[in-house]
């Protein structure tokens, strides 16, 4: 029963974070030309947006996936890496580097930026997105980065910042986090040890489900109001950095 509800949530929820991600990637896609390498690509869900590249190379790290999910990314992985601080390619071999929602699992971000600088050609472009005010999503999710820290990491490793933007503002962040909480709630019901606790959480979850369609309408309104809000770094759920290797 809970698995059916989880599928229902995935269908009905408005993913404002993905909507804004696509909006921003489309806006910057023309900067990503030539040979592109996508670090931590997963199943490369945004590959089709980068239409101006001549070649699109993907990397993944096996330890980030349980065995049953590993099969989903094997077909879309060109290079397996241990982490982002050591990528087995020649120096200055790529025109563009993409890294989407992976920086939070990289234990040494300075070494990662240094490696990206190594593999990029001069004047090559680095596009990165990373979580800020968003829940931890795995045991390897070890840190969050302010826009200030991203600027420092870029500057210290030979990059000139072209643009850095928030994903909307407070309301975008709030809607995305509430949706995430609702999606994870069935797991809380499963973890309940007493019957009373299961009943209470189950009734609360039914209330969530009743209100959910209305909440998703609010999500669309928030998206339309904040989709072009790019400088609310205090409350953003996500940050995008575009930098050029000098």
PyMOL commands that set and color helices and strands:
alter all, ss='L'
color gray80, all
select helices_A, chain A and resi 2-12+16-31+47-49+62-64+67-74+103-105+109-119+147-156+170-191+195-226
alter helices_A, ss='H'
color red, helices_A
select strands_A, chain A and resi 34-38+53-60+79-80+94-100+120-131+159-166+238-245
alter strands_A, ss='S'
color yellow, strands_A
deselect
rebuild
show_as cartoon
